[in-house]
Amino acid sequence: MGNTQNFDERLQYLFKEAFGVDRVDDTTSVDNVDDWDSMGHVALILALEREFGISISPIDAVDLTSIKKIRSYLGRKE
């Protein structure tokens, strides 16, 4: 994933845009982000695709429900 700090800053920005959260850490997930609803999830997936220049299949998108899962998924896409 290259520069981890830059990567984390990019993720933090995407989460802030999608859900209005100020801080993203290893515990951030659908379970503790109040505004993480289906529309927010779609917005996040689209933002991840744009930001990282990837395509996320609907099957994979359904499982990307935490920052840990997203980091792992993006790591496999490198």
mmCIF file of the N, C-alpha and C atoms, coordinates in Angstrom:
data_MODEL
# 
_entry.id   MODEL 
# 
loop_
_atom_site.group_PDB 
_atom_site.id 
_atom_site.type_symbol 
_atom_site.label_atom_id 
_atom_site.label_alt_id 
_atom_site.label_comp_id 
_atom_site.label_asym_id 
_atom_site.label_entity_id 
_atom_site.label_seq_id 
_atom_site.pdbx_PDB_ins_code 
_atom_site.Cartn_x 
_atom_site.Cartn_y 
_atom_site.Cartn_z 
_atom_site.occupancy 
_atom_site.B_iso_or_equiv 
_atom_site.pdbx_formal_charge 
_atom_site.auth_seq_id 
_atom_site.auth_comp_id 
_atom_site.auth_asym_id 
_atom_site.auth_atom_id 
_atom_site.pdbx_PDB_model_num 
ATOM 1   N N  . MET A 1 1  ? 0.808   -1.193 0.000  1.00 0.00 ? 1  MET A N  1 
ATOM 2   C CA . MET A 1 1  ? 0.000   0.000  0.000  1.00 0.00 ? 1  MET A CA 1 
ATOM 3   C C  . MET A 1 1  ? 0.850   1.254  0.000  1.00 0.00 ? 1  MET A C  1 
ATOM 4   N N  . GLY A 1 2  ? 2.117   1.113  -0.187 1.00 0.00 ? 2  GLY A N  1 
ATOM 5   C CA . GLY A 1 2  ? 2.963   2.295  -0.276 1.00 0.00 ? 2  GLY A CA 1 
ATOM 6   C C  . GLY A 1 2  ? 3.045   3.036  1.033  1.00 0.00 ? 2  GLY A C  1 
ATOM 7   N N  . ASN A 1 3  ? 2.872   4.329  0.971  1.00 0.00 ? 3  ASN A N  1 
ATOM 8   C CA . ASN A 1 3  ? 2.953   5.193  2.140  1.00 0.00 ? 3  ASN A CA 1 
ATOM 9   C C  . ASN A 1 3  ? 1.702   5.030  2.999  1.00 0.00 ? 3  ASN A C  1 
ATOM 10  N N  . THR A 1 4  ? 1.855   4.386  4.155  1.00 0.00 ? 4  THR A N  1 
ATOM 11  C CA . THR A 1 4  ? 0.714   4.089  5.020  1.00 0.00 ? 4  THR A CA 1 
ATOM 12  C C  . THR A 1 4  ? 0.025   5.353  5.516  1.00 0.00 ? 4  THR A C  1 
ATOM 13  N N  . GLN A 1 5  ? 0.804   6.386  5.872  1.00 0.00 ? 5  GLN A N  1 
ATOM 14  C CA . GLN A 1 5  ? 0.204   7.616  6.374  1.00 0.00 ? 5  GLN A CA 1 
ATOM 15  C C  . GLN A 1 5  ? -0.666  8.257  5.288  1.00 0.00 ? 5  GLN A C  1 
ATOM 16  N N  . ASN A 1 6  ? -0.146  8.337  4.073  1.00 0.00 ? 6  ASN A N  1 
ATOM 17  C CA . ASN A 1 6  ? -0.918  8.902  2.980  1.00 0.00 ? 6  ASN A CA 1 
ATOM 18  C C  . ASN A 1 6  ? -2.168  8.060  2.718  1.00 0.00 ? 6  ASN A C  1 
ATOM 19  N N  . PHE A 1 7  ? -2.017  6.752  2.769  1.00 0.00 ? 7  PHE A N  1 
ATOM 20  C CA . PHE A 1 7  ? -3.146  5.843  2.569  1.00 0.00 ? 7  PHE A CA 1 
ATOM 21  C C  . PHE A 1 7  ? -4.215  6.098  3.630  1.00 0.00 ? 7  PHE A C  1 
ATOM 22  N N  . ASP A 1 8  ? -3.803  6.168  4.896  1.00 0.00 ? 8  ASP A N  1 
ATOM 23  C CA . ASP A 1 8  ? -4.753  6.406  5.984  1.00 0.00 ? 8  ASP A CA 1 
ATOM 24  C C  . ASP A 1 8  ? -5.429  7.768  5.848  1.00 0.00 ? 8  ASP A C  1 
ATOM 25  N N  . GLU A 1 9  ? -4.682  8.775  5.409  1.00 0.00 ? 9  GLU A N  1 
ATOM 26  C CA . GLU A 1 9  ? -5.274  10.098 5.201  1.00 0.00 ? 9  GLU A CA 1 
ATOM 27  C C  . GLU A 1 9  ? -6.327  10.050 4.104  1.00 0.00 ? 9  GLU A C  1 
ATOM 28  N N  . ARG A 1 10 ? -6.045  9.311  3.056  1.00 0.00 ? 10 ARG A N  1 
ATOM 29  C CA . ARG A 1 10 ? -7.006  9.172  1.964  1.00 0.00 ? 10 ARG A CA 1 
ATOM 30  C C  . ARG A 1 10 ? -8.265  8.464  2.444  1.00 0.00 ? 10 ARG A C  1 
ATOM 31  N N  . LEU A 1 11 ? -8.100  7.391  3.219  1.00 0.00 ? 11 LEU A N  1 
ATOM 32  C CA . LEU A 1 11 ? -9.269  6.688  3.764  1.00 0.00 ? 11 LEU A CA 1 
ATOM 33  C C  . LEU A 1 11 ? -10.062 7.585  4.703  1.00 0.00 ? 11 LEU A C  1 
ATOM 34  N N  . GLN A 1 12 ? -9.363  8.313  5.556  1.00 0.00 ? 12 GLN A N  1 
ATOM 35  C CA . GLN A 1 12 ? -10.042 9.201  6.493  1.00 0.00 ? 12 GLN A CA 1 
ATOM 36  C C  . GLN A 1 12 ? -10.888 10.220 5.729  1.00 0.00 ? 12 GLN A C  1 
ATOM 37  N N  . TYR A 1 13 ? -10.333 10.779 4.676  1.00 0.00 ? 13 TYR A N  1 
ATOM 38  C CA . TYR A 1 13 ? -11.068 11.750 3.867  1.00 0.00 ? 13 TYR A CA 1 
ATOM 39  C C  . TYR A 1 13 ? -12.324 11.111 3.263  1.00 0.00 ? 13 TYR A C  1 
ATOM 40  N N  . LEU A 1 14 ? -12.182 9.902  2.711  1.00 0.00 ? 14 LEU A N  1 
ATOM 41  C CA . LEU A 1 14 ? -13.322 9.230  2.089  1.00 0.00 ? 14 LEU A CA 1 
ATOM 42  C C  . LEU A 1 14 ? -14.420 8.925  3.103  1.00 0.00 ? 14 LEU A C  1 
ATOM 43  N N  . PHE A 1 15 ? -14.027 8.495  4.294  1.00 0.00 ? 15 PHE A N  1 
ATOM 44  C CA . PHE A 1 15 ? -15.013 8.218  5.340  1.00 0.00 ? 15 PHE A CA 1 
ATOM 45  C C  . PHE A 1 15 ? -15.698 9.497  5.803  1.00 0.00 ? 15 PHE A C  1 
ATOM 46  N N  . LYS A 1 16 ? -14.927 10.578 5.904  1.00 0.00 ? 16 LYS A N  1 
ATOM 47  C CA . LYS A 1 16 ? -15.502 11.861 6.308  1.00 0.00 ? 16 LYS A CA 1 
ATOM 48  C C  . LYS A 1 16 ? -16.530 12.319 5.281  1.00 0.00 ? 16 LYS A C  1 
ATOM 49  N N  . GLU A 1 17 ? -16.190 12.170 4.011  1.00 0.00 ? 17 GLU A N  1 
ATOM 50  C CA . GLU A 1 17 ? -17.119 12.565 2.952  1.00 0.00 ? 17 GLU A CA 1 
ATOM 51  C C  . GLU A 1 17 ? -18.373 11.688 2.940  1.00 0.00 ? 17 GLU A C  1 
ATOM 52  N N  . ALA A 1 18 ? -18.216 10.388 3.103  1.00 0.00 ? 18 ALA A N  1 
ATOM 53  C CA . ALA A 1 18 ? -19.358 9.475  3.032  1.00 0.00 ? 18 ALA A CA 1 
ATOM 54  C C  . ALA A 1 18 ? -20.238 9.518  4.274  1.00 0.00 ? 18 ALA A C  1 
ATOM 55  N N  . PHE A 1 19 ? -19.601 9.629  5.460  1.00 0.00 ? 19 PHE A N  1 
ATOM 56  C CA . PHE A 1 19 ? -20.354 9.462  6.707  1.00 0.00 ? 19 PHE A CA 1 
ATOM 57  C C  . PHE A 1 19 ? -20.252 10.627 7.682  1.00 0.00 ? 19 PHE A C  1 
ATOM 58  N N  . GLY A 1 20 ? -19.432 11.623 7.378  1.00 0.00 ? 20 GLY A N  1 
ATOM 59  C CA . GLY A 1 20 ? -19.291 12.761 8.276  1.00 0.00 ? 20 GLY A CA 1 
ATOM 60  C C  . GLY A 1 20 ? -18.500 12.465 9.540  1.00 0.00 ? 20 GLY A C  1 
ATOM 61  N N  . VAL A 1 21 ? -17.686 11.398 9.532  1.00 0.00 ? 21 VAL A N  1 
ATOM 62  C CA . VAL A 1 21 ? -16.869 11.081 10.702 1.00 0.00 ? 21 VAL A CA 1 
ATOM 63  C C  . VAL A 1 21 ? -15.559 11.864 10.644 1.00 0.00 ? 21 VAL A C  1 
ATOM 64  N N  . ASP A 1 22 ? -15.059 12.243 11.806 1.00 0.00 ? 22 ASP A N  1 
ATOM 65  C CA . ASP A 1 22 ? -13.821 13.011 11.871 1.00 0.00 ? 22 ASP A CA 1 
ATOM 66  C C  . ASP A 1 22 ? -12.592 12.131 12.025 1.00 0.00 ? 22 ASP A C  1 
ATOM 67  N N  . ARG A 1 23 ? -12.805 10.920 12.522 1.00 0.00 ? 23 ARG A N  1 
ATOM 68  C CA . ARG A 1 23 ? -11.666 10.055 12.813 1.00 0.00 ? 23 ARG A CA 1 
ATOM 69  C C  . ARG A 1 23 ? -11.980 8.628  12.392 1.00 0.00 ? 23 ARG A C  1 
ATOM 70  N N  . VAL A 1 24 ? -11.005 8.011  11.753 1.00 0.00 ? 24 VAL A N  1 
ATOM 71  C CA . VAL A 1 24 ? -11.118 6.614  11.350 1.00 0.00 ? 24 VAL A CA 1 
ATOM 72  C C  . VAL A 1 24 ? -9.977  5.863  12.015 1.00 0.00 ? 24 VAL A C  1 
ATOM 73  N N  . ASP A 1 25 ? -10.306 4.760  12.702 1.00 0.00 ? 25 ASP A N  1 
ATOM 74  C CA . ASP A 1 25 ? -9.256  3.936  13.300 1.00 0.00 ? 25 ASP A CA 1 
ATOM 75  C C  . ASP A 1 25 ? -9.585  2.471  13.042 1.00 0.00 ? 25 ASP A C  1 
ATOM 76  N N  . ASP A 1 26 ? -8.821  1.592  13.624 1.00 0.00 ? 26 ASP A N  1 
ATOM 77  C CA . ASP A 1 26 ? -8.980  0.161  13.355 1.00 0.00 ? 26 ASP A CA 1 
ATOM 78  C C  . ASP A 1 26 ? -10.326 -0.409 13.794 1.00 0.00 ? 26 ASP A C  1 
ATOM 79  N N  . THR A 1 27 ? -11.080 0.335  14.591 1.00 0.00 ? 27 THR A N  1 
ATOM 80  C CA . THR A 1 27 ? -12.374 -0.163 15.049 1.00 0.00 ? 27 THR A CA 1 
ATOM 81  C C  . THR A 1 27 ? -13.544 0.357  14.209 1.00 0.00 ? 27 THR A C  1 
ATOM 82  N N  . THR A 1 28 ? -13.275 1.250  13.282 1.00 0.00 ? 28 THR A N  1 
ATOM 83  C CA . THR A 1 28 ? -14.351 1.850  12.488 1.00 0.00 ? 28 THR A CA 1 
ATOM 84  C C  . THR A 1 28 ? -15.040 0.783  11.643 1.00 0.00 ? 28 THR A C  1 
ATOM 85  N N  . SER A 1 29 ? -16.361 0.698  11.822 1.00 0.00 ? 29 SER A N  1 
ATOM 86  C CA . SER A 1 29 ? -17.136 -0.301 11.077 1.00 0.00 ? 29 SER A CA 1 
ATOM 87  C C  . SER A 1 29 ? -18.596 0.125  10.987 1.00 0.00 ? 29 SER A C  1 
ATOM 88  N N  . VAL A 1 30 ? -19.343 -0.653 10.251 1.00 0.00 ? 30 VAL A N  1 
ATOM 89  C CA . VAL A 1 30 ? -20.770 -0.410 10.115 1.00 0.00 ? 30 VAL A CA 1 
ATOM 90  C C  . VAL A 1 30 ? -21.460 -0.447 11.487 1.00 0.00 ? 30 VAL A C  1 
ATOM 91  N N  . ASP A 1 31 ? -20.864 -1.167 12.432 1.00 0.00 ? 31 ASP A N  1 
ATOM 92  C CA . ASP A 1 31 ? -21.458 -1.308 13.767 1.00 0.00 ? 31 ASP A CA 1 
ATOM 93  C C  . ASP A 1 31 ? -21.338 -0.061 14.636 1.00 0.00 ? 31 ASP A C  1 
ATOM 94  N N  . ASN A 1 32 ? -20.377 0.834  14.320 1.00 0.00 ? 32 ASN A N  1 
ATOM 95  C CA . ASN A 1 32 ? -20.203 1.991  15.206 1.00 0.00 ? 32 ASN A CA 1 
ATOM 96  C C  . ASN A 1 32 ? -20.188 3.341  14.490 1.00 0.00 ? 32 ASN A C  1 
ATOM 97  N N  . VAL A 1 33 ? -20.561 3.358  13.217 1.00 0.00 ? 33 VAL A N  1 
ATOM 98  C CA . VAL A 1 33 ? -20.724 4.620  12.485 1.00 0.00 ? 33 VAL A CA 1 
ATOM 99  C C  . VAL A 1 33 ? -22.218 4.790  12.235 1.00 0.00 ? 33 VAL A C  1 
ATOM 100 N N  . ASP A 1 34 ? -22.814 5.726  12.964 1.00 0.00 ? 34 ASP A N  1 
ATOM 101 C CA . ASP A 1 34 ? -24.272 5.893  12.934 1.00 0.00 ? 34 ASP A CA 1 
ATOM 102 C C  . ASP A 1 34 ? -24.833 6.126  11.529 1.00 0.00 ? 34 ASP A C  1 
ATOM 103 N N  . ASP A 1 35 ? -24.126 6.879  10.705 1.00 0.00 ? 35 ASP A N  1 
ATOM 104 C CA . ASP A 1 35 ? -24.642 7.215  9.381  1.00 0.00 ? 35 ASP A CA 1 
ATOM 105 C C  . ASP A 1 35 ? -24.270 6.204  8.299  1.00 0.00 ? 35 ASP A C  1 
ATOM 106 N N  . TRP A 1 36 ? -23.706 5.055  8.683  1.00 0.00 ? 36 TRP A N  1 
ATOM 107 C CA . TRP A 1 36 ? -23.323 4.039  7.701  1.00 0.00 ? 36 TRP A CA 1 
ATOM 108 C C  . TRP A 1 36 ? -24.576 3.243  7.323  1.00 0.00 ? 36 TRP A C  1 
ATOM 109 N N  . ASP A 1 37 ? -25.314 3.779  6.377  1.00 0.00 ? 37 ASP A N  1 
ATOM 110 C CA . ASP A 1 37 ? -26.494 3.105  5.866  1.00 0.00 ? 37 ASP A CA 1 
ATOM 111 C C  . ASP A 1 37 ? -26.214 2.644  4.438  1.00 0.00 ? 37 ASP A C  1 
ATOM 112 N N  . SER A 1 38 ? -27.200 2.107  3.758  1.00 0.00 ? 38 SER A N  1 
ATOM 113 C CA . SER A 1 38 ? -26.964 1.554  2.420  1.00 0.00 ? 38 SER A CA 1 
ATOM 114 C C  . SER A 1 38 ? -26.525 2.626  1.425  1.00 0.00 ? 38 SER A C  1 
ATOM 115 N N  . MET A 1 39 ? -27.082 3.804  1.501  1.00 0.00 ? 39 MET A N  1 
ATOM 116 C CA . MET A 1 39 ? -26.685 4.874  0.579  1.00 0.00 ? 39 MET A CA 1 
ATOM 117 C C  . MET A 1 39 ? -25.266 5.345  0.874  1.00 0.00 ? 39 MET A C  1 
ATOM 118 N N  . GLY A 1 40 ? -24.935 5.464  2.141  1.00 0.00 ? 40 GLY A N  1 
ATOM 119 C CA . GLY A 1 40 ? -23.568 5.829  2.513  1.00 0.00 ? 40 GLY A CA 1 
ATOM 120 C C  . GLY A 1 40 ? -22.566 4.779  2.082  1.00 0.00 ? 40 GLY A C  1 
ATOM 121 N N  . HIS A 1 41 ? -22.961 3.518  2.189  1.00 0.00 ? 41 HIS A N  1 
ATOM 122 C CA . HIS A 1 41 ? -22.078 2.426  1.787  1.00 0.00 ? 41 HIS A CA 1 
ATOM 123 C C  . HIS A 1 41 ? -21.794 2.496  0.280  1.00 0.00 ? 41 HIS A C  1 
ATOM 124 N N  . VAL A 1 42 ? -22.836 2.721  -0.500 1.00 0.00 ? 42 VAL A N  1 
ATOM 125 C CA . VAL A 1 42 ? -22.651 2.856  -1.950 1.00 0.00 ? 42 VAL A CA 1 
ATOM 126 C C  . VAL A 1 42 ? -21.745 4.049  -2.250 1.00 0.00 ? 42 VAL A C  1 
ATOM 127 N N  . ALA A 1 43 ? -21.955 5.165  -1.562 1.00 0.00 ? 43 ALA A N  1 
ATOM 128 C CA . ALA A 1 43 ? -21.107 6.345  -1.768 1.00 0.00 ? 43 ALA A CA 1 
ATOM 129 C C  . ALA A 1 43 ? -19.649 6.033  -1.428 1.00 0.00 ? 43 ALA A C  1 
ATOM 130 N N  . LEU A 1 44 ? -19.428 5.292  -0.346 1.00 0.00 ? 44 LEU A N  1 
ATOM 131 C CA . LEU A 1 44 ? -18.069 4.922  0.043  1.00 0.00 ? 44 LEU A CA 1 
ATOM 132 C C  . LEU A 1 44 ? -17.429 4.017  -1.008 1.00 0.00 ? 44 LEU A C  1 
ATOM 133 N N  . ILE A 1 45 ? -18.147 3.028  -1.481 1.00 0.00 ? 45 ILE A N  1 
ATOM 134 C CA . ILE A 1 45 ? -17.611 2.105  -2.484 1.00 0.00 ? 45 ILE A CA 1 
ATOM 135 C C  . ILE A 1 45 ? -17.242 2.869  -3.756 1.00 0.00 ? 45 ILE A C  1 
ATOM 136 N N  . LEU A 1 46 ? -18.119 3.748  -4.199 1.00 0.00 ? 46 LEU A N  1 
ATOM 137 C CA . LEU A 1 46 ? -17.822 4.547  -5.399 1.00 0.00 ? 46 LEU A CA 1 
ATOM 138 C C  . LEU A 1 46 ? -16.608 5.446  -5.179 1.00 0.00 ? 46 LEU A C  1 
ATOM 139 N N  . ALA A 1 47 ? -16.505 6.027  -3.993 1.00 0.00 ? 47 ALA A N  1 
ATOM 140 C CA . ALA A 1 47 ? -15.358 6.882  -3.679 1.00 0.00 ? 47 ALA A CA 1 
ATOM 141 C C  . ALA A 1 47 ? -14.062 6.072  -3.636 1.00 0.00 ? 47 ALA A C  1 
ATOM 142 N N  . LEU A 1 48 ? -14.119 4.869  -3.071 1.00 0.00 ? 48 LEU A N  1 
ATOM 143 C CA . LEU A 1 48 ? -12.937 3.999  -3.055 1.00 0.00 ? 48 LEU A CA 1 
ATOM 144 C C  . LEU A 1 48 ? -12.497 3.651  -4.478 1.00 0.00 ? 48 LEU A C  1 
ATOM 145 N N  . GLU A 1 49 ? -13.464 3.350  -5.329 1.00 0.00 ? 49 GLU A N  1 
ATOM 146 C CA . GLU A 1 49 ? -13.137 3.024  -6.720 1.00 0.00 ? 49 GLU A CA 1 
ATOM 147 C C  . GLU A 1 49 ? -12.460 4.202  -7.411 1.00 0.00 ? 49 GLU A C  1 
ATOM 148 N N  . ARG A 1 50 ? -13.011 5.388  -7.227 1.00 0.00 ? 50 ARG A N  1 
ATOM 149 C CA . ARG A 1 50 ? -12.429 6.593  -7.838 1.00 0.00 ? 50 ARG A CA 1 
ATOM 150 C C  . ARG A 1 50 ? -11.043 6.889  -7.287 1.00 0.00 ? 50 ARG A C  1 
ATOM 151 N N  . GLU A 1 51 ? -10.933 6.897  -5.978 1.00 0.00 ? 51 GLU A N  1 
ATOM 152 C CA . GLU A 1 51 ? -9.688  7.286  -5.313 1.00 0.00 ? 51 GLU A CA 1 
ATOM 153 C C  . GLU A 1 51 ? -8.535  6.343  -5.629 1.00 0.00 ? 51 GLU A C  1 
ATOM 154 N N  . PHE A 1 52 ? -8.826  5.057  -5.666 1.00 0.00 ? 52 PHE A N  1 
ATOM 155 C CA . PHE A 1 52 ? -7.764  4.070  -5.830 1.00 0.00 ? 52 PHE A CA 1 
ATOM 156 C C  . PHE A 1 52 ? -7.712  3.466  -7.235 1.00 0.00 ? 52 PHE A C  1 
ATOM 157 N N  . GLY A 1 53 ? -8.567  3.951  -8.145 1.00 0.00 ? 53 GLY A N  1 
ATOM 158 C CA . GLY A 1 53 ? -8.540  3.499  -9.525 1.00 0.00 ? 53 GLY A CA 1 
ATOM 159 C C  . GLY A 1 53 ? -8.799  2.011  -9.689 1.00 0.00 ? 53 GLY A C  1 
ATOM 160 N N  . ILE A 1 54 ? -9.778  1.518  -8.929 1.00 0.00 ? 54 ILE A N  1 
ATOM 161 C CA . ILE A 1 54 ? -10.101 0.091  -8.968 1.00 0.00 ? 54 ILE A CA 1 
ATOM 162 C C  . ILE A 1 54 ? -11.584 -0.090 -9.263 1.00 0.00 ? 54 ILE A C  1 
ATOM 163 N N  . SER A 1 55 ? -11.957 -1.314 -9.533 1.00 0.00 ? 55 SER A N  1 
ATOM 164 C CA . SER A 1 55 ? -13.355 -1.679 -9.682 1.00 0.00 ? 55 SER A CA 1 
ATOM 165 C C  . SER A 1 55 ? -13.675 -2.698 -8.588 1.00 0.00 ? 55 SER A C  1 
ATOM 166 N N  . ILE A 1 56 ? -14.729 -2.449 -7.844 1.00 0.00 ? 56 ILE A N  1 
ATOM 167 C CA . ILE A 1 56 ? -15.130 -3.347 -6.751 1.00 0.00 ? 56 ILE A CA 1 
ATOM 168 C C  . ILE A 1 56 ? -16.420 -4.035 -7.163 1.00 0.00 ? 56 ILE A C  1 
ATOM 169 N N  . SER A 1 57 ? -16.394 -5.355 -7.217 1.00 0.00 ? 57 SER A N  1 
ATOM 170 C CA . SER A 1 57 ? -17.587 -6.102 -7.613 1.00 0.00 ? 57 SER A CA 1 
ATOM 171 C C  . SER A 1 57 ? -18.653 -5.974 -6.522 1.00 0.00 ? 57 SER A C  1 
ATOM 172 N N  . PRO A 1 58 ? -19.921 -6.075 -6.905 1.00 0.00 ? 58 PRO A N  1 
ATOM 173 C CA . PRO A 1 58 ? -20.993 -6.015 -5.907 1.00 0.00 ? 58 PRO A CA 1 
ATOM 174 C C  . PRO A 1 58 ? -20.836 -7.070 -4.808 1.00 0.00 ? 58 PRO A C  1 
ATOM 175 N N  . ILE A 1 59 ? -20.354 -8.249 -5.181 1.00 0.00 ? 59 ILE A N  1 
ATOM 176 C CA . ILE A 1 59 ? -20.160 -9.316 -4.188 1.00 0.00 ? 59 ILE A CA 1 
ATOM 177 C C  . ILE A 1 59 ? -19.123 -8.897 -3.148 1.00 0.00 ? 59 ILE A C  1 
ATOM 178 N N  . ASP A 1 60 ? -18.016 -8.296 -3.603 1.00 0.00 ? 60 ASP A N  1 
ATOM 179 C CA . ASP A 1 60 ? -16.992 -7.814 -2.674 1.00 0.00 ? 60 ASP A CA 1 
ATOM 180 C C  . ASP A 1 60 ? -17.485 -6.614 -1.877 1.00 0.00 ? 60 ASP A C  1 
ATOM 181 N N  . ALA A 1 61 ? -18.212 -5.726 -2.526 1.00 0.00 ? 61 ALA A N  1 
ATOM 182 C CA . ALA A 1 61 ? -18.674 -4.495 -1.876 1.00 0.00 ? 61 ALA A CA 1 
ATOM 183 C C  . ALA A 1 61 ? -19.531 -4.789 -0.649 1.00 0.00 ? 61 ALA A C  1 
ATOM 184 N N  . VAL A 1 62 ? -20.348 -5.815 -0.729 1.00 0.00 ? 62 VAL A N  1 
ATOM 185 C CA . VAL A 1 62 ? -21.235 -6.169 0.383  1.00 0.00 ? 62 VAL A CA 1 
ATOM 186 C C  . VAL A 1 62 ? -20.441 -6.504 1.639  1.00 0.00 ? 62 VAL A C  1 
ATOM 187 N N  . ASP A 1 63 ? -19.247 -7.064 1.469  1.00 0.00 ? 63 ASP A N  1 
ATOM 188 C CA . ASP A 1 63 ? -18.439 -7.495 2.612  1.00 0.00 ? 63 ASP A CA 1 
ATOM 189 C C  . ASP A 1 63 ? -17.538 -6.397 3.175  1.00 0.00 ? 63 ASP A C  1 
ATOM 190 N N  . LEU A 1 64 ? -17.419 -5.267 2.506  1.00 0.00 ? 64 LEU A N  1 
ATOM 191 C CA . LEU A 1 64 ? -16.507 -4.208 2.953  1.00 0.00 ? 64 LEU A CA 1 
ATOM 192 C C  . LEU A 1 64 ? -17.196 -3.322 3.986  1.00 0.00 ? 64 LEU A C  1 
ATOM 193 N N  . THR A 1 65 ? -17.345 -3.868 5.183  1.00 0.00 ? 65 THR A N  1 
ATOM 194 C CA . THR A 1 65 ? -18.127 -3.203 6.229  1.00 0.00 ? 65 THR A CA 1 
ATOM 195 C C  . THR A 1 65 ? -17.297 -2.736 7.418  1.00 0.00 ? 65 THR A C  1 
ATOM 196 N N  . SER A 1 66 ? -15.982 -2.694 7.250  1.00 0.00 ? 66 SER A N  1 
ATOM 197 C CA . SER A 1 66 ? -15.119 -2.170 8.309  1.00 0.00 ? 66 SER A CA 1 
ATOM 198 C C  . SER A 1 66 ? -13.832 -1.657 7.682  1.00 0.00 ? 66 SER A C  1 
ATOM 199 N N  . ILE A 1 67 ? -13.152 -0.813 8.402  1.00 0.00 ? 67 ILE A N  1 
ATOM 200 C CA . ILE A 1 67 ? -11.893 -0.284 7.896  1.00 0.00 ? 67 ILE A CA 1 
ATOM 201 C C  . ILE A 1 67 ? -10.867 -1.403 7.719  1.00 0.00 ? 67 ILE A C  1 
ATOM 202 N N  . LYS A 1 68 ? -10.883 -2.386 8.601  1.00 0.00 ? 68 LYS A N  1 
ATOM 203 C CA . LYS A 1 68 ? -9.949  -3.508 8.488  1.00 0.00 ? 68 LYS A CA 1 
ATOM 204 C C  . LYS A 1 68 ? -10.198 -4.293 7.202  1.00 0.00 ? 68 LYS A C  1 
ATOM 205 N N  . LYS A 1 69 ? -11.455 -4.557 6.906  1.00 0.00 ? 69 LYS A N  1 
ATOM 206 C CA . LYS A 1 69 ? -11.787 -5.291 5.684  1.00 0.00 ? 69 LYS A CA 1 
ATOM 207 C C  . LYS A 1 69 ? -11.430 -4.484 4.446  1.00 0.00 ? 69 LYS A C  1 
ATOM 208 N N  . ILE A 1 70 ? -11.645 -3.176 4.503  1.00 0.00 ? 70 ILE A N  1 
ATOM 209 C CA . ILE A 1 70 ? -11.322 -2.310 3.360  1.00 0.00 ? 70 ILE A CA 1 
ATOM 210 C C  . ILE A 1 70 ? -9.818  -2.264 3.146  1.00 0.00 ? 70 ILE A C  1 
ATOM 211 N N  . ARG A 1 71 ? -9.052  -2.099 4.226  1.00 0.00 ? 71 ARG A N  1 
ATOM 212 C CA . ARG A 1 71 ? -7.577  -2.100 4.104  1.00 0.00 ? 71 ARG A CA 1 
ATOM 213 C C  . ARG A 1 71 ? -7.085  -3.407 3.511  1.00 0.00 ? 71 ARG A C  1 
ATOM 214 N N  . SER A 1 72 ? -7.591  -4.522 4.000  1.00 0.00 ? 72 SER A N  1 
ATOM 215 C CA . SER A 1 72 ? -7.181  -5.823 3.499  1.00 0.00 ? 72 SER A CA 1 
ATOM 216 C C  . SER A 1 72 ? -7.520  -5.978 2.024  1.00 0.00 ? 72 SER A C  1 
ATOM 217 N N  . TYR A 1 73 ? -8.710  -5.579 1.667  1.00 0.00 ? 73 TYR A N  1 
ATOM 218 C CA . TYR A 1 73 ? -9.159  -5.677 0.264  1.00 0.00 ? 73 TYR A CA 1 
ATOM 219 C C  . TYR A 1 73 ? -8.276  -4.816 -0.636 1.00 0.00 ? 73 TYR A C  1 
ATOM 220 N N  . LEU A 1 74 ? -8.032  -3.581 -0.230 1.00 0.00 ? 74 LEU A N  1 
ATOM 221 C CA . LEU A 1 74 ? -7.200  -2.700 -1.050 1.00 0.00 ? 74 LEU A CA 1 
ATOM 222 C C  . LEU A 1 74 ? -5.764  -3.206 -1.148 1.00 0.00 ? 74 LEU A C  1 
ATOM 223 N N  . GLY A 1 75 ? -5.287  -3.826 -0.085 1.00 0.00 ? 75 GLY A N  1 
ATOM 224 C CA . GLY A 1 75 ? -3.949  -4.411 -0.106 1.00 0.00 ? 75 GLY A CA 1 
ATOM 225 C C  . GLY A 1 75 ? -3.824  -5.527 -1.128 1.00 0.00 ? 75 GLY A C  1 
ATOM 226 N N  . ARG A 1 76 ? -4.894  -6.281 -1.306 1.00 0.00 ? 76 ARG A N  1 
ATOM 227 C CA . ARG A 1 76 ? -4.891  -7.348 -2.301 1.00 0.00 ? 76 ARG A CA 1 
ATOM 228 C C  . ARG A 1 76 ? -5.009  -6.807 -3.712 1.00 0.00 ? 76 ARG A C  1 
ATOM 229 N N  . LYS A 1 77 ? -5.518  -5.589 -3.856 1.00 0.00 ? 77 LYS A N  1 
ATOM 230 C CA . LYS A 1 77 ? -5.712  -4.986 -5.175 1.00 0.00 ? 77 LYS A CA 1 
ATOM 231 C C  . LYS A 1 77 ? -4.431  -4.356 -5.727 1.00 0.00 ? 77 LYS A C  1 
ATOM 232 N N  . GLU A 1 78 ? -3.425  -4.171 -4.862 1.00 0.00 ? 78 GLU A N  1 
ATOM 233 C CA . GLU A 1 78 ? -2.178  -3.532 -5.304 1.00 0.00 ? 78 GLU A CA 1 
ATOM 234 C C  . GLU A 1 78 ? -1.472  -4.350 -6.335 1.00 0.00 ? 78 GLU A C  1 
# 
